[in-house]
């Protein structure tokens, strides 16, 4: 899993703490030092199913200084992706990229859903090993409800 963040951002810090408290394995990337490429952004945007505007940091200084509120509607998707790739501070953060999801911004309930249990599984999707399950997730998975103890079988793990 890829976690893009700006370490000085308090929302990003909360998101990181959220992941760390749950033992989620991820690769962290400072969005300012290593901004996403247009190709990465295109892939994430397509995977997310969200409007491209959701990838812009609309409360950021750069967004406002460039007057993007008025310019974005007139720009093509290619132009918007190219612009986002020029400066990580234009990109909404944090971003969490999983195998089958992308989340921009940190809204805990959405992240819990994205990292939560799939139907019929006993463990959160992000788990790779049963030893990582703390049973502290709030998604209602059976591992959280019953604890993993000796009843937990690695064969029932869902890695999707």
N, C-alpha and C positions, 0 to 999 in steps of 0.2 A: 504494500500500500504506500502511496506517496502522499506526504503532508507538506503543502506549501504554506509558508507563514512568514510573517515579518516579526522577528523576536521582540521588538519594542512595542508592538500592538497588544493591548491588554486582552482583546477578544481572542487573538491568536494564542496568547498565553493560557487563557481559559480552555481553549480547544486542545492544546497540547496536554494540559493537566488532565482533561477528560480522557484522552487516549491513554496517557500514562497510568492513570488510576485503574483502568480496565485491562492493562497489560497488552494493549494492542501493539503489534509489531509494525513499524512503519519506517520509511526513509524520510527524514526531514530535509527540507530545502528552503533556504532563505530566498524569498521571492524578489527581494531587492538586489541581492548579489548575483543571483542566477535566475533571471526572469525567464518565464516560459517562452518557447519558440511559437511561431505562428502555427506550425504543424501540430505541436502538442495541444495548443489551445483549440484548434479545429477538432482534434480527436476528442478532447474532453467535452467540448460544446456539443458535438454530435451524440456522444454517449449520454450526456446529461438530460437531453430532451428539453432543456430550458432555452428561453430566448437569449440571444447573444448579449443583450444588454445586462443580463444578470452576472456577466463576467467582468463588468466594469465596476471599479470602486467609485461609485457616484458621490460619496462623501469626501473623497480625497481632494487634496489641494490641486494636483495636476489636472484632474477631471474638470474642476471648476475654472482653473486658469486657462485651459484650452477651450472653454465654452462648449464642452462636448454635449451638454444637454440639448443644445440647439443643432449641433452638427451631426450627431449620430444618425438621426432619421434620414439624412441625405446621403450618408456613406453606404457603400456596398459592404457586404459581409467580409469580403476579402480585405477591403480597406480597414475595417474595424479590427479584424484579426491581426493585420500588419501593425496597426497602431498599438494594440495591446502588447504585442511582442517587443515594442521599443522600450518599455519602461514597466518594470514589475509593480511600481506603485500605482499604475493605472488599473491593475487587476484586483478584483474583489478577493479578499482574503479573510480567513484561511481557505484553502482548497484541500479537500480530501478526495483522492482518486483511488477507488477500489477497482477490482476486476470488472464489476458490472454496475458501477455507480460513480457519480461525481457530485460532490456537494460544495457549493460556494457559500462563504459566510458560516458562522457557527450558530446553529440553532440546535440545542441539545436533543430535543425530541426527534428531529430529522436525522441526526447522526446516530442516535440510538436505533432508529428504524433501519438505517443503512447498515449498521453493524450488527443488527439483531438477528434473531433466529429466523430461519426459513421454515416454512410450514413442514411439520413432520420431523424436524431435526431436534436434537437434544442439546445443541451447543451453538453459540454465536458463530456466524459465517466466517468471521475474521480469525477464528482460532485455528491454529495449525497443529497444536498438540493439546491433549486434555490437561496437561499440567499447567497450562496457562489460564484455565478457567477459574476465576475467583468466585463465581457464583454471585457476584455483586451486580451484574447487569440488571437493568430494570425492564428488560424486554419480555419477561414472562416465559423464557425458555425453561425447559425442564431441569437443566443444570442449575439455574438460578433458584427454581422452586424447591428442588429436593437436595441440592448439593451434589457434588459429583461422586463422592465416596467410592466404594467398591462396585457400585451399580453402573458406573460410567464405563462405557465401552468405546474405545477409539474408533471402532468400525462405524459408529453412528455419527461421526463428525461430518459436518457439511462444509466443504471448502468450495465455495462457488465464486 
